[in-house]
């Protein structure tokens, strides 16, 4: 029987990063993955493939709608080859997961393919082509999550689908009904909207991206409606029925009126839930909560003293980069170091176009906590860079403490917001004030000038270009 200092169950961003850091710190490490490729949901059927399709569909939309304005003329009709687009997406996925294979070899991490389940707190059974058993002094559970659904919805994975199937359709939907106005639904909805589908979004809450600042929700709603999305908030879905190639969704609006939606595909994107099936956690003394999450303390230790859990399977935002930070945190804890994670400074991003990104507190959270704050906002359309690229939608908003001027939250929607948010994270990590950021020279012309201008606005209505 092979023995290890650390065994990691699950090879998503949290799991494989944890394994690498453990190996870097001198621990003999194994990683266990039930699927044939490493990388988990993110690399195989999540972050990476969805961004590949978002980029491809963005190129197509630019060619159809914007090239001529840029002085680029293409003779003949511009056509979508969906099969080739999906193949390119898969090539990106294969290259990325292959990169994880390389990193495992480089760091001398033993890879086991099969379903890992606990026999007890130090022994793990791996059921693959054959069943084997390994011993581990410590184990890190990184088994991730899977798409949620509603109890009355039958997912046939043909017409009533999850994000996994939406990434490999063989035709462009005529009318895609999206249940859920969160990140996944809006991103994949935009992919197929660009390619020619009619898209209807049905959201139970009173706004899309409901966990983000309401200002971002309002602006994104305005932009998506301009792109001809049908946005239906405060709608409670009560039935989803497939009849041949047609899907009929019935929902009650906020007045209680029944609304019927008919489409050829229905994407169910109502969130994700922790995945612990087959783990046999009880045999190791690991407690799972009523919400299906693994119970951990502030050091991500489970109720078993030598077993830790990270990522989507524990409390907190279900984000790949949050899982990565937790993976490093546990590895360094096992090595006797004193790492830290500030969960307030884990940024969130929606990869629509324009992109949406945020870090820190929302206005609603500050109001609820009765914290006095000031607001500095700056519109993207006031930037020379935005006009040059025709990316005029959106804004940057900075929330700062009214007394100390410390930045408490940054919320932005606009071109390249996903990249720009890192500046806000750095500033807040060092507890910068709005004035600190306002006095930093930003290259011109860039999109990040909007951050400086918003900081100027927060320090006393001093924005220069509005």
Secondary structure, 3 states (H helix, E strand, C coil): CEEEEEEEECCCHHHHHHHHHHHHCCCCEEEEECCCCCCHHHHHHCHHHHHHHHHHHHHHHHHHHCCHHHCCCCCCCCCCCHHHHHHHHHHHHHHHHHHHHHHHHHCCCEEEECEEEEEECCEEEEECCCEEEEEEEEEEECCCEEECCCCCCCCCCCCEECHHHHCCCCCCCCEEEEECCCHHHHHHHHHHHHCCCEEEEECCCCCCCCCCCHHHHHHHHHHHHHCCCEEECCCEEEEEEEECCEEEEEEECCCCCEEEEEECEEEECCCEEECCCCCCHHHHCCCECCCCCECCCCCCECCCCCEEECHHHCCCCCCHHHHHHHHHHHHHHHCCCCCCCCHHHCCEEECCCCEEEEEECCHHHHHHCCCCEEEEEEEHHHCHHHHHHCCCCCEEEEEEECCCCEEEEEEEEECCHHHHHHHHHHHHHCCCEHHHHHCCCCCCCCCCHHHHHHHHHHCCCCCCCC
